[in-house]
């Protein structure tokens, strides 16, 4: 080949390379100050370079960036794992979590953060959120209004900020991703120091209603399937100077107005109440599942709401997560689960990712009995430990949480298919599988009848509960 032809060929190759590079999106990290991140709101490169789409590799895999137990399309008990789980990512913990706690300063500043709560920064976080969802393989997310968009100086400005960020979210989520649920943040701002819907100040009550109204609108606009009320933040601060009866009535009227507005705008999602004991109050209408159910019945709201059960809140209420799930399920109120856990030796809401296989198995037994959670699901209302500060730790935490619940589903399926535990339960109650037992369960046995039977039968023989055998069967499935 002649020298002239060589030069021309090289020029053509260089031109092709330049065109390929120009057509490709930037792949450098979205670090503040980097050349490819000059416009923080519009930059469209990778926030998580080097982290591939997470795949299922099976229990023998040693790759921390892979699923060992969660295989989205695998069928368990006639339903795909992804349909049993319906996983979602909590925007506030994953992208707004700082690592701070009551006794320590923040420990996290992700590379794409610039230290502000500006509108441009909010858009940047939203782009990071959707890249994370895509790489994790999750098609749902959850949000507070003020976590995705900054507060303005006025309500009008706050609403405008929210509209701008939500427009970007709508564009980014496309047709495959949508919120599992949305909610409003009625606790961080000083105006809410006495609560929101239970505030003694009428102006705060009205502001709370306006904020919830807007948050319901954007949840509906984004295709959200549910809307959550975080009532514990709005509960009673004290007893000495608090009119509990009046506050309960105010809260009920607030929720009635929410139901009416939901119907007005055509939002077909489920309204959820989340029991939140001691957050931050100690006398609440939503202390636990039973208290919340009683509140809803008293005020005629029982058919309009379901419960969002958070496992860490069960701990704070003195219950197990399984107890709260069963209480909600039996009352027909189980709507959604916040998949987290707390440290049994710590008296606050530590929001850890669930890693206990036994707990996850009990959780999934309740979900299976409930026939699933749709239109609810599992939201990872969980945050990295304060000491976990690498970007890849965000992925590792969610992978571990998803694998734990997937393993719980597999174990629950084994228990159901084996049948030994169910047979043990049936045997324990077999004396009620008689004519008299059926009359009792149908409400047709009065005390006169039962007294005659007690005299006829004499001293009852009480059988063993076989508790250790039950635990043996359960542990064998783990």
URMOPE-V256327 format. One record per run of one state. SS is the DSSP state (a for helix, b for strand, c for the rest). FROM is the first residue (numbers start at 1). TO is the last residue. If there is no record, write none. Layout:
ss = [SS & SS]
from = [FROM & FROM]
to = [TO & TO]
This chain:
ss = [c & a & c & b & c & a & c & b & c & b & c & b & c & b & c & b & a & c & b & a & c & b & c & b & c & a & c & b & a & c & a & c & b & c & a & c & a & c & b & c & a & c & b & c & a & c & b & c & b & c & a & c & b & a & c & a & c & b & c & b & c & b & c & a & c & b & c & a & c & a & c & a & c & a & c & a & c & a & c]
from = [1 & 3 & 24 & 29 & 30 & 35 & 38 & 46 & 47 & 55 & 57 & 66 & 68 & 75 & 77 & 79 & 81 & 86 & 87 & 91 & 97 & 101 & 102 & 104 & 105 & 119 & 137 & 140 & 145 & 149 & 155 & 174 & 178 & 184 & 190 & 193 & 202 & 222 & 226 & 230 & 231 & 235 & 236 & 237 & 244 & 266 & 270 & 274 & 283 & 284 & 289 & 299 & 305 & 311 & 317 & 321 & 331 & 334 & 339 & 341 & 342 & 352 & 353 & 357 & 370 & 378 & 381 & 392 & 419 & 420 & 429 & 430 & 433 & 435 & 442 & 447 & 458 & 467 & 477]
to = [2 & 23 & 28 & 29 & 34 & 37 & 45 & 46 & 54 & 56 & 65 & 67 & 74 & 76 & 78 & 80 & 85 & 86 & 90 & 96 & 100 & 101 & 103 & 104 & 118 & 136 & 139 & 144 & 148 & 154 & 173 & 177 & 183 & 189 & 192 & 201 & 221 & 225 & 229 & 230 & 234 & 235 & 236 & 243 & 265 & 269 & 273 & 282 & 283 & 288 & 298 & 304 & 310 & 316 & 320 & 330 & 333 & 338 & 340 & 341 & 351 & 352 & 356 & 369 & 377 & 380 & 391 & 418 & 419 & 428 & 429 & 432 & 434 & 441 & 446 & 457 & 466 & 476 & 478]
